[in-house]
């Protein structure tokens, strides 16, 4: 059966104490508490620096079997090199997150805004991702919303990342055997709470993808006031109500 994995982008937020974390949960115990509520998390800090192997092993020890970490690819790959020299940069990044073992989920490549479409570099990037390693690409410039890009993604089994940001939703489409969704906030980026109607709409989309046999990953990034965790919990309840473990 297809899996639906719902969570948040990051979990180590001090301002979530109260809205999500009980006051007696210490900083070092946040991941364990988080993993009692969700079965997946998106790791953002891998975008800024390569993680220590000891840190990743510690995360694995704090989470149950079946838990999944989706990892955001280094900004060196996406923003500094703009996908050039992928044959060198991608293996190095994948080696750094290998200690996650079977808890490693998709790798997210978030491309910079105002960088125009370059199909050749995208194809070269995806060509060096090893078979079996799921990856998703988030395009922040609309010039990438083309059939040619969709074809390259589909040819390599990579997911088009559906996202909601700054009041705009990227095209809702699937190019792989799984779907990948990022919800950055209903209005201003990383702020606000999704209302019940919006969450019900996403739940219906998730059900359609799941019923088509696709795994679905959904991560909320509206960390203000703990809304991401609260919205993720609400969406999971809606999906659970449809008879599918999230």
C-alpha positions, 0 to 999 in steps of 0.5 A: 500500500502507498504511504502518506508521510506528513510532517514539517520542515525542521523540528528544532524550534524553541518557539514551538514550546507551548503550541506543540512541545510540552514545557517539560520537553528539553531541546535534546528530546524534541526529535523523539517527541516529534517522532511520536506524532509524525513519521517523517521530517524534512531536514533544512540544515543540510542546505547550509552545511554538511551534517556530521555522521554522529549527528545523523546516527543520533537522529536515527537512534531517536526515531522509530523504525520506518521514520523517514528524513527527507534532506534538502540538498546543499545550497552549494549545488543549487544556488552557488554552482547552479547545478554545474559540476553535478557529477562532483557535488551530488555524490559528495552530498549523498555521501554526507547523508548516507549515515541515515541508512534506510531512514533516508527519504527523498533528496530535495533540490530547491532551485533559486528564484530568478534563475531561468530554466536550464534543461541541460543542467537539470538533466545532468543533475538527475543523471548522477542521482543513483538509481533507487534514491528518490529526489524532488525538485522545487522550481522557484522560477516559473520559466521551469513550468514546462512540458520539457522539464516535466519530461526530464523529471519523468525520465529520471523518476524525479518528482516535481515539487508542488508548493504553496508560497507567498499566496501562489501555488505551483502547478499541481502535477506528479512526474514520479512514482511519488508526490512531494508537497511543501506548504510554506504558509497560506499568505506571507512565507513561513507564516499563518495557519492553513484553514480547514477548507485548504487542508481538506483540499490538500487531503483530497489531492493526497487521497487521489495520488495515494489511490493511484499507488503513489507514496506522498510526502507533505511538509509544512514550513509555516513555522510561526507559532507552531502552525506547521506542526498543528497544520500537519497534525490536522492534515494527518487526521484528515488523511487517517479519516480516509482510512490511510495511515499517514 
